Amino acid sequence: MVDYKKAYNKYHKQPKYKKDRAARNKARRKALKEGKVKKGGSFDVHHIDANPQNNSPKNIAITHRKSNRGQLKYRNRRKMYSA
């Protein structure tokens, strides 16, 4: 069973993670305003350098939800098996 209260207190409540979440939301809102994504759409705002607080236009890419949410696992796996 998942203890959501414990997870919130340990992770989501911390100031760093609140700032990261706010920066992600800000990037999403900007993309919505520019018409790059739609509300409820299947596209995500991807931060190329994996830093959610870096919202420069060069660091933002619009990717499909399926590929964007699997990238972190793939990136870590690639590091583990590379020489």
Backbone as numpy.savetxt, mean C-alpha at the origin, in Angstrom:
# Nx Ny Nz CAx CAy CAz Cx Cy Cz
-8.37 -18.48 16.61 -9.21 -17.29 16.61 -8.32 -16.05 16.61
-8.72 -15.04 15.88 -7.94 -13.82 15.75 -8.37 -12.82 16.81
-7.39 -12.26 17.50 -7.66 -11.23 18.50 -7.45 -9.86 17.85
-8.52 -9.29 17.31 -8.42 -8.03 16.58 -8.03 -6.87 17.47
-8.46 -6.89 18.69 -8.11 -5.82 19.62 -6.60 -5.79 19.87
-6.03 -6.98 20.03 -4.59 -7.08 20.25 -3.83 -6.60 19.01
-4.31 -6.99 17.83 -3.66 -6.57 16.59 -3.74 -5.05 16.43
-4.88 -4.45 16.74 -5.02 -3.00 16.64 -4.05 -2.31 17.58
-3.99 -2.76 18.82 -3.12 -2.12 19.80 -1.64 -2.27 19.45
-1.30 -3.41 18.87 0.11 -3.68 18.56 0.56 -3.01 17.27
-0.33 -2.93 16.28 0.09 -2.46 14.96 -0.64 -1.19 14.53
-1.92 -1.24 14.36 -2.67 -0.15 13.74 -2.72 1.12 14.57
-2.51 1.02 15.84 -2.61 2.17 16.74 -1.32 2.98 16.79
-0.22 2.39 16.36 1.09 3.04 16.47 1.17 4.26 15.54
1.81 5.35 15.98 1.87 6.58 15.18 2.48 6.39 13.78
3.51 5.58 13.66 4.15 5.38 12.36 3.16 4.75 11.37
2.41 3.77 11.82 1.48 3.09 10.95 0.27 3.95 10.62
-0.10 4.84 11.55 -1.19 5.78 11.26 -0.76 6.75 10.16
0.50 7.22 10.22 1.00 8.13 9.20 1.10 7.43 7.85
1.55 6.18 7.86 1.64 5.41 6.62 0.26 5.23 6.00
-0.73 4.89 6.83 -2.10 4.69 6.33 -2.66 5.99 5.77
-2.40 7.11 6.46 -2.88 8.41 5.99 -2.24 8.77 4.65
-0.96 8.46 4.49 -0.26 8.76 3.24 -0.81 7.90 2.10
-1.11 6.63 2.39 -1.70 5.75 1.36 -3.06 6.28 0.93
-3.87 6.69 1.92 -5.20 7.23 1.62 -5.10 8.52 0.81
-4.10 9.35 1.12 -3.91 10.60 0.41 -3.56 10.34 -1.06
-2.70 9.35 -1.30 -2.34 8.99 -2.67 -3.55 8.47 -3.43
-4.37 7.68 -2.76 -5.57 7.13 -3.39 -6.56 8.25 -3.74
-6.76 9.19 -2.80 -7.66 10.31 -3.04 -7.20 11.16 -4.22
-5.89 11.38 -4.31 -5.34 12.17 -5.42 -5.60 11.46 -6.75
-5.39 10.14 -6.78 -5.63 9.37 -8.01 -7.11 9.39 -8.38
-7.99 9.34 -7.39 -9.43 9.43 -7.64 -9.78 10.78 -8.26
-9.22 11.84 -7.71 -9.50 13.19 -8.18 -9.02 13.38 -9.62
-7.88 12.76 -9.96 -7.32 12.88 -11.30 -7.99 11.92 -12.29
-8.85 11.04 -11.79 -9.57 10.11 -12.64 -8.76 8.87 -13.03
-7.69 8.60 -12.33 -6.85 7.45 -12.65 -7.43 6.14 -12.11
-8.18 6.23 -11.02 -8.85 5.06 -10.45 -10.30 5.43 -10.17
-11.12 4.41 -9.98 -12.52 4.63 -9.65 -12.81 4.08 -8.27
-13.80 4.66 -7.62 -14.21 4.18 -6.31 -14.76 2.76 -6.45
-14.21 1.86 -5.66 -14.65 0.47 -5.72 -14.07 -0.29 -6.89
-13.13 0.32 -7.61 -12.53 -0.30 -8.78 -11.52 -1.37 -8.41
-10.99 -2.03 -9.43 -10.07 -3.14 -9.19 -8.61 -2.72 -9.31
-8.34 -1.41 -9.24 -6.97 -0.94 -9.34 -6.51 -0.31 -8.03
-5.23 -0.51 -7.73 -4.61 0.03 -6.53 -3.59 1.09 -6.91
-3.30 1.96 -5.96 -2.22 2.92 -6.11 -0.98 2.25 -5.52
-0.01 1.98 -6.37 1.19 1.25 -5.96 2.33 2.22 -5.71
3.00 2.07 -4.57 4.20 2.85 -4.28 5.40 2.01 -4.72
6.10 2.46 -5.74 7.15 1.67 -6.37 8.26 1.33 -5.39
8.69 2.27 -4.56 9.77 1.99 -3.62 9.28 1.41 -2.29
8.01 1.05 -2.22 7.38 0.44 -1.04 7.36 1.36 0.17
7.56 2.66 -0.04 7.48 3.65 1.04 6.17 4.42 0.86
5.16 4.15 1.70 3.86 4.80 1.51 3.88 6.30 1.74
4.92 6.82 2.38 4.96 8.26 2.63 5.61 9.03 1.47
6.14 8.31 0.49 6.73 8.94 -0.68 5.67 8.98 -1.78
4.94 10.09 -1.86 3.85 10.21 -2.81 4.24 11.05 -4.03
5.51 11.05 -4.38 5.93 11.80 -5.58 5.39 11.09 -6.81
5.09 11.84 -7.86 4.51 11.22 -9.06 5.37 10.11 -9.66
6.68 10.20 -9.54 7.57 9.16 -10.08 7.47 7.86 -9.28
7.00 7.94 -8.05 6.93 6.76 -7.19 5.55 6.11 -7.21
4.59 6.71 -7.87 3.22 6.20 -7.88 2.93 5.51 -9.22
2.34 4.33 -9.13 1.89 3.63 -10.33 0.51 3.05 -10.03
-0.32 2.99 -11.05 -1.65 2.40 -10.91 -1.54 0.96 -11.41
-1.79 0.01 -10.52 -1.67 -1.40 -10.89 -2.95 -2.14 -10.50
-3.14 -3.28 -11.10 -4.30 -4.09 -10.77 -4.15 -4.61 -9.34
-5.23 -4.68 -8.65 -5.26 -5.10 -7.24 -4.59 -6.46 -7.05
-4.85 -7.39 -7.95 -4.32 -8.75 -7.81 -2.79 -8.77 -7.87
-2.22 -8.02 -8.79 -0.76 -8.04 -8.91 -0.10 -7.20 -7.82
-0.73 -6.11 -7.42 -0.12 -5.23 -6.42 -0.06 -5.88 -5.04
-1.08 -6.58 -4.65 -1.12 -7.13 -3.30 -0.30 -8.40 -3.16
0.14 -8.98 -4.24 0.99 -10.16 -4.18 2.45 -9.83 -4.35
2.77 -8.57 -4.67 4.14 -8.21 -4.97 5.07 -8.32 -3.79
4.64 -7.95 -2.61 5.53 -7.95 -1.46 6.02 -9.36 -1.16
5.13 -10.33 -1.23 5.53 -11.71 -1.00 6.54 -12.14 -2.05
6.28 -11.78 -3.30 7.16 -12.16 -4.39 8.52 -11.50 -4.23
8.53 -10.22 -3.86 9.78 -9.48 -3.69 10.62 -10.12 -2.60
10.00 -10.48 -1.46 10.74 -11.12 -0.38 11.26 -12.49 -0.77
10.47 -13.23 -1.50 10.87 -14.57 -1.94 12.06 -14.46 -2.89
12.03 -13.46 -3.75 13.11 -13.28 -4.72 14.42 -12.97 -3.99
14.36 -12.18 -2.91 15.56 -11.85 -2.14 16.12 -13.11 -1.46
15.22 -13.96 -0.96 15.66 -15.16 -0.25 16.44 -16.10 -1.14
16.02 -16.25 -2.40 16.61 -17.25 -3.28 17.66 -16.70 -4.23
17.89 -15.40 -4.19 18.92 -14.85 -5.08 20.31 -15.09 -4.48
21.30 -15.11 -5.33 22.67 -15.42 -4.90 23.34 -14.28 -4.20
